[in-house]
Amino acid sequence: MTAVGIVSDTHLPRFGTALPRALVDGLRAAQVSRILHCGDFTEPLAADLFEDIAPFDAVAGNNDGEELWERFGRKKIVTIAGVAIGLVHGDGSRPAPATALGAFAHERVDVICFGHSHQPLIERHGGVLLVNPGSPTDKRRMPRYSYAVLRIENRQVEAELHSYDDRTVMLDSPG
C-alpha cells in the first residue's frame, strides 16, 4: 500500500513559519511516501517544510508568486503506483469541483486533487475521484483544519480526510 499526503492553501508565513504539529504527526503516522500540495503556499517556506517530511511535488495557486509558478507550474499530472493524479489549484469563478474537472477534461486522470476553496471534499464524478484537502492552517468557514491522505493499492485509490482543532506548532525542546 502507498500513502500520499494531500495538502493545500497553507498560506505561510501568514499563519506561521512552521507546520501545525497535528499535521506533521498525522502525515508521519500515515507513513506517507509522498506529499502533494495543491497551491497557495504564498512563499517557498511551506515547500521546504513538507520536503523535511517526505518527497514533495506541487502546483502553484493564485496567491503564489512567480518563483513558485516557475518551480511547480499551475497544473500537472503525476503518476504514483500506477495511478494518474491531476493537480491544480482550482481558482476561478466556477465552483471548485467544476473548475478542477474542467482543467483535466481532455486528459486521462484517476484522481484530481485541488484546493482554493479551503472546503474539504471527497467525491466521485464518473470514474474520477475528486479530493480537496481543505487547509491545514486557514480553516476559514470550516469548523476544523484539514488535510487528506490517498491510499493506493493495486491501482485502487481511497481518500480520507483528517481534521484537527488546534494548529499549534510544538517546538522540539532543547537537548
C-alpha positions as CSV (number, residue, x, y, z in Angstrom):
1,M,0.0,0.0,0.0
2,T,1.2,3.5,-0.9
3,A,0.1,6.5,1.2
4,V,0.2,10.0,-0.2
5,G,-0.4,13.2,1.8
6,I,-2.6,15.9,0.1
7,V,-2.5,19.5,1.3
8,S,-3.4,22.9,0.0
9,D,-3.8,26.5,1.0
10,T,-1.1,26.7,3.7
11,H,-0.6,30.4,3.2
12,L,2.7,30.5,5.1
13,P,4.2,32.6,6.6
14,R,0.9,34.4,7.2
15,F,-0.2,31.6,9.6
16,G,3.3,30.9,11.0
17,T,6.7,29.7,10.0
18,A,6.2,26.0,10.9
19,L,3.6,23.4,10.1
20,P,1.0,22.5,12.7
21,R,2.1,19.6,15.0
22,A,-1.2,17.8,14.3
23,L,-0.5,17.9,10.5
24,V,3.2,16.7,10.8
25,D,2.3,14.0,13.3
26,G,-0.6,12.9,11.1
27,L,1.4,12.7,7.9
28,R,4.1,10.7,9.7
29,A,1.6,8.4,11.3
30,A,0.1,7.7,7.9
31,Q,3.6,6.8,6.7
32,V,3.2,8.9,3.6
33,S,5.8,8.2,0.9
34,R,5.0,11.4,-0.9
35,I,3.2,14.8,-0.3
36,L,1.3,16.7,-3.0
37,H,0.4,20.4,-2.4
38,C,-2.5,21.9,-4.4
39,G,-1.2,25.5,-4.3
40,D,-1.4,28.7,-2.3
41,F,1.8,28.4,-0.4
42,T,2.3,32.2,-0.7
43,E,6.1,31.7,0.0
44,P,8.5,28.8,-0.7
45,L,8.8,28.2,3.1
46,A,6.0,25.6,3.0
47,A,7.6,23.6,0.3
48,D,10.8,23.3,2.4
49,L,8.9,22.3,5.5
50,F,7.0,19.5,3.7
51,E,10.2,18.3,2.0
52,D,11.5,17.6,5.5
53,I,8.7,15.0,5.9
54,A,8.6,13.2,2.5
55,P,9.4,13.7,-1.2
56,F,7.2,16.6,-2.4
57,D,5.5,17.9,-5.5
58,A,3.0,20.7,-6.1
59,V,1.3,23.2,-8.3
60,A,1.2,26.9,-7.7
61,G,-2.1,28.7,-6.8
62,N,-3.4,32.2,-7.4
63,N,-1.7,33.6,-4.3
64,D,1.7,32.2,-5.2
65,G,4.4,34.3,-6.8
66,E,6.4,33.8,-10.0
67,E,9.1,31.8,-8.2
68,L,6.6,29.1,-7.2
69,W,4.8,29.2,-10.6
70,E,8.2,28.6,-12.3
71,R,9.2,25.8,-9.9
72,F,5.9,23.9,-9.8
73,G,3.7,25.1,-12.7
74,R,0.0,25.6,-12.4
75,K,-1.3,22.2,-13.5
76,K,0.3,18.7,-13.8
77,I,-0.3,15.0,-13.7
78,V,1.8,12.8,-11.5
79,T,1.7,9.0,-11.6
80,I,2.1,7.2,-8.3
81,A,1.8,3.4,-8.0
82,G,0.1,3.3,-11.5
83,V,-2.5,6.0,-10.6
84,A,-2.7,9.2,-12.6
85,I,-3.2,12.1,-10.2
86,G,-4.1,15.5,-11.6
87,L,-3.0,18.5,-9.5
88,V,-4.5,22.0,-10.0
89,H,-5.3,24.8,-7.5
90,G,-8.8,25.3,-8.9
91,D,-9.0,29.1,-8.8
92,G,-11.7,30.6,-11.0
93,S,-15.3,31.8,-10.8
94,R,-17.0,28.4,-11.3
95,P,-17.4,26.1,-8.2
96,A,-14.2,24.4,-7.4
97,P,-15.1,20.8,-8.4
98,A,-16.3,22.0,-11.9
99,T,-13.1,24.0,-12.3
100,A,-10.9,21.1,-11.3
101,L,-12.8,18.7,-13.7
102,G,-12.6,21.2,-16.5
103,A,-8.8,21.5,-16.1
104,F,-8.4,17.8,-17.0
105,A,-11.4,17.4,-19.4
106,H,-9.1,16.2,-22.2
107,E,-6.7,14.1,-20.2
108,R,-6.9,10.8,-18.5
109,V,-6.7,11.0,-14.7
110,D,-7.9,8.7,-12.0
111,V,-7.8,11.4,-9.2
112,I,-7.9,15.2,-9.3
113,C,-6.6,17.0,-6.2
114,F,-7.4,20.7,-5.9
115,G,-7.7,23.5,-3.4
116,H,-8.7,27.2,-3.4
117,S,-12.0,27.0,-1.6
118,H,-10.5,25.7,1.8
119,Q,-13.5,23.4,1.9
120,P,-12.6,19.7,2.2
121,L,-14.3,17.4,-0.3
122,I,-14.1,13.8,-1.4
123,E,-16.5,12.7,-4.1
124,R,-16.5,10.7,-7.3
125,H,-17.5,12.1,-10.7
126,G,-17.8,9.3,-13.1
127,G,-14.6,7.3,-12.8
128,V,-12.6,10.3,-11.3
129,L,-12.0,10.8,-7.6
130,L,-12.1,14.5,-6.6
131,V,-10.1,15.5,-3.5
132,N,-9.9,18.9,-1.9
133,P,-8.0,18.6,1.4
134,G,-9.2,21.9,2.8
135,S,-6.5,23.8,4.6
136,P,-4.2,22.8,7.5
137,T,-3.7,26.4,8.6
138,D,-6.6,28.5,7.4
139,K,-10.0,26.8,8.0
140,R,-12.0,30.0,7.1
141,R,-15.7,29.0,7.4
142,M,-14.9,25.4,8.1
143,P,-15.1,24.0,11.7
144,R,-11.7,22.4,11.6
145,Y,-8.3,22.5,9.9
146,S,-7.8,19.6,7.4
147,Y,-5.7,17.6,5.0
148,A,-6.2,14.3,3.1
149,V,-4.4,11.0,2.6
150,L,-4.7,8.9,-0.5
151,R,-4.2,5.2,-0.1
152,I,-3.3,3.3,-3.2
153,E,-3.2,-0.4,-3.6
154,N,-3.4,-2.4,-6.8
155,R,-4.2,0.8,-8.7
156,Q,-7.3,1.3,-6.5
157,V,-7.5,4.6,-4.7
158,E,-9.3,5.6,-1.5
159,A,-9.1,9.0,0.1
160,E,-9.7,10.0,3.7
161,L,-9.9,13.4,5.3
162,H,-8.1,14.2,8.5
163,S,-9.0,17.2,10.6
164,Y,-8.0,18.8,13.8
165,D,-8.9,21.8,16.0
166,D,-5.5,23.2,17.0
167,R,-2.9,24.4,14.6
168,T,-0.3,24.9,17.4
169,V,3.3,24.3,16.5
170,M,5.1,22.4,19.2
171,L,8.8,23.1,19.0
172,D,11.3,20.4,20.0
173,S,12.6,21.0,23.4
174,P,16.3,21.8,23.6
175,G,18.7,18.9,24.3
